[in-house]
């Protein structure tokens, strides 16, 4: 795809905008299969920062040595999140994705101990309850990808006291999804399933795919859309007075 169009920024914006606009899951997975060879260079052209931001947030709150933490990368794509994790010393990485071609690219990085084909939202994650020290889903929480109804499945495979890190875009075309996602996150918190450690808005998330996606009055003011990183801790039975407090915010 990029080879045919020269990989110009307008062509990249058109491809990513097309991906955002596909709300049928089967069609979106087909799109990702075709996009896999060019995905890394395309998101780099858009200055996509979500993998680094999510890992920055996670690592500031995850207790214990990074070498022993078992991490699940949901909707792992080509492995951009794994590359960020590995650079910070995380070695025990599992990944799942619904696109076979994306998984092939991820496998070629050699960073995951296990990779599985799984379309979250249509099937459960292929792991027992309470398996992972941390679960991340970066870039896949939007219409046509991971539905809000699948969030409890992320929580299920996380260990008690473990962390769940999620991201979504906050540009105009994704605001309805963001509102539904936050309602789901809040319901789980009110039910005592987890606690929110942080919700960190980020102005310079990635370059917008069109002028319509740049929020009026955006502080970025330079063609970027905004996004947000959520960090939650799965609850455990607490002794009175021992509940962990919010973590300090990193510089995003």
VEXMARZA-513236 format. One record per residue (C-alpha): residue in three letters; x, y, z. Coordinates in pm, whole numbers, plus 32768, in hexadecimal, padded with zeros to 4 digits. Layout:
<rs>
ALAXYZ;...
</rs>
This chain:
<rs>
UNK800080008000;UNK810480FB806B;UNK81EA807D7F5E;UNK80E380C57E59;UNK80A382277ED4;UNK820482867F36;UNK81BE829580AC;UNK8170840A809F;UNK80D384A681D3;UNK7F8984EF811D;UNK7F77838180B2;UNK7FC3830C8214;UNK7EB983F582A0;UNK7DBF836B81A7;UNK7E0C8203820B;UNK7DF982448380;UNK7CBD83108352;UNK7C2781EE8292;UNK7C82810083AE;UNK7BDC81E584AD;UNK7AA381F183D7;UNK7A6D807883BF;UNK7977800D84CD;UNK79357EA98454;UNK7A277DC6850D;UNK7A567CC683F5;UNK7AA37DD982FB;UNK7B907E8183EC;UNK7C537D3F8424;UNK7C707D1082AC;UNK7CEF7E758294;UNK7DF67E3083A0;UNK7E6A7CF782EC;UNK7EA97DC781B3;UNK7F427EE3827C;UNK80367E0B8344;UNK81677E33825B;UNK81517FB0826D;UNK80BE7FE383C6;UNK81FB80408482;UNK827281418386;UNK811681D88368;UNK80DF820F84DC;UNK8242829584F9;UNK81ED839683ED;UNK80C1840184C1;UNK81A3841E85F6;UNK80C7832486AE;UNK812D832E881E;UNK8036824888CC;UNK811D811888FA;UNK822A81E389A9;UNK813182AB8A78;UNK807981758AEE;UNK81BA80C48B51;UNK823A81FD8C00;UNK80FB82048CD1;UNK810080928D1D;UNK826B807C8D87;UNK824681918E88;UNK813E80CB8F44;UNK819F7F5D8F10;UNK82457ED09048;UNK835C7DD3904A;UNK84787D8D8F56;UNK841E7DBA8DEA;UNK84CC7C778D82;UNK83D17B9E8E3D;UNK828F7C5C8DED;UNK81A97B9D8D01;UNK81077C918C0D;UNK7FEB7C5F8B14;UNK7FE27D4389E4;UNK7E7B7D39895F;UNK7E497D9887F1;UNK7FC37D9387DB;UNK7FD67DDC8667;UNK813C7DD385E7;UNK81D17DE58744;UNK82107F58877B;UNK81A97F3D88E8;UNK828E7E0F8919;UNK83B27ED68890;UNK83727FE78993;UNK834F7EE58AAA;UNK848B7E2D8A47;UNK854E7F728A46;UNK84ED7F9E8BB5;UNK85587E408C18;UNK840E7D838BFE;UNK84517C298B73;UNK831B7B568BC0;UNK822F7BCA8AAD;UNK80F97B268A1D;UNK802E7BBB8900;UNK7EDE7B878858;UNK7E4D7C1F871D;UNK7D317BDA862B;UNK7E037C0C84F0;UNK7EDF7AE78482;UNK7FBC7BCC83B3;UNK7FF37CBA84D6;UNK804D7B9185B1;UNK81497B1E84AC;UNK81F57C7284C2;UNK81EF7C62863D;UNK82847B04863A;UNK83A07B7B855D;UNK840E7C71866D;UNK84607B4C8750;UNK83EE7C03888A;UNK82C27B3288F2;UNK82CD79E689A8;UNK816F7997892C;UNK80907A25881B;UNK7F2579BF87E3;UNK7E1C7A0B86E1;UNK7CF67A9A87A4;UNK7BEB7B99874F;UNK7B917C32889D;UNK7A217C8488A4;UNK79C57B4B87E3;UNK7A847A4D88B3;UNK7B287A418A09;UNK7C987A7C8A3B;UNK7D55792F8A2E;UNK7DD579408B95;UNK7D5378D38CEB;UNK7CCD79CA8DE7;UNK7DD57A908EA4;UNK7EFB7A3C8DC0;UNK7FA77B898D7B;UNK80547C908E4B;UNK7FE57D938D4B;UNK7F087DA38C18;UNK7F217EB18B0F;UNK7E3B7F0789F0;UNK7ECE80218923;UNK7E2680BC87F4;UNK7D0D7FBD87D2;UNK7BFE805788AA;UNK7B2180F687A2;UNK79F580A886C8;UNK7A247F6B85FF;UNK7B437EEB86D5;UNK7B347E868844;UNK79D27ED188C1;UNK79997F688A19;UNK78E47E298A7B;UNK7A307D6D8A68;UNK7AD97E398B7B;UNK7A797D438C92;UNK7B3A7C398BD4;UNK7C767D0A8BFE;UNK7C307D148D71;UNK7BEF7B9C8D84;UNK7D4B7B368D10;UNK7DFA7C368DEF;UNK7E817BC58F40;UNK7DE57C5D907A;UNK7EAC7D9990B5;UNK7F1F7D998F4A;UNK7F047EBA8E56;UNK7E337EFA8D21;UNK7EA7800F8C37;UNK7DC680858B1A;UNK7DCC819C8A1B;UNK7CD4823D8932;UNK7CC38369884D;UNK7C01849E88B8;UNK7BD7853A8761;UNK7A76859586F0;UNK7A2584558634;UNK7A7C837D8765;UNK79D184468877;UNK7897836E8887;UNK796C823788B5;UNK7A4082E689BE;UNK790783438A83;UNK788581DC8A74;UNK79DB81588AD9;UNK79F2823D8C06;UNK789381D88C73;UNK7906806C8C6C;UNK7A4580BD8D2D;UNK797E817B8E33;UNK787F80638E60;UNK79957F6B8EA7;UNK7A35805B8F9E;UNK78EA80969051;UNK78BB7F1D9067;UNK7A0B7F029119;UNK7AB47E3F9001;UNK7BD37F328FD9;UNK7C48808F9033;UNK7CB481A48F4B;UNK7E1B820E8F7E;UNK7E1B83118E69;UNK7D7583938D2E;UNK7E7984628C78;UNK7E10853B8B50;UNK7F1685708A42;UNK7F028684893D;UNK800286088842;UNK7F8084A6880B;UNK7FB484898694;UNK7F8C85638562;UNK7E23859184FD;UNK7DAC84E283C4;UNK7CDA86128362;UNK7C9A877583D6;UNK7B488703845C;UNK7BFA862A855D;UNK7CBA874C85FC;UNK7BF087CC8722;UNK7B9B89418719;UNK7C7B89F7880D;UNK7D6388CD8836;UNK7E97892C88FD;UNK7F688863880A;UNK7F0B895186F4;UNK7FE8889E85FC;UNK7F1487948558;UNK7F1A8690866D;UNK7DF185DE8707;UNK7DDC85928879;UNK7DBF844C8938;UNK7DB383C38A97;UNK7E6382B58B61;UNK7DA282008C73;UNK7E4B813A8D87;UNK7D8780588E75;UNK7DE87F698F8A;UNK7D1C7E2E8FBC;UNK7C997E1F911D;UNK7D017D229221;UNK7C707CEA937B;UNK7CF37E179438;UNK7D527E3995A3;UNK7CC87F7F962D;UNK7DB3809E95E7;UNK7E8F7FE194F0;UNK7DEC803F93A4;UNK7EF880C192B7;UNK7EDA822E925B;UNK7EEA82D89107;UNK803A82D8905A;UNK80EF841C8FFA;UNK80AA848B8E98;UNK81C584698D9C;UNK821A85818CAD;UNK815385278B75;
</rs>
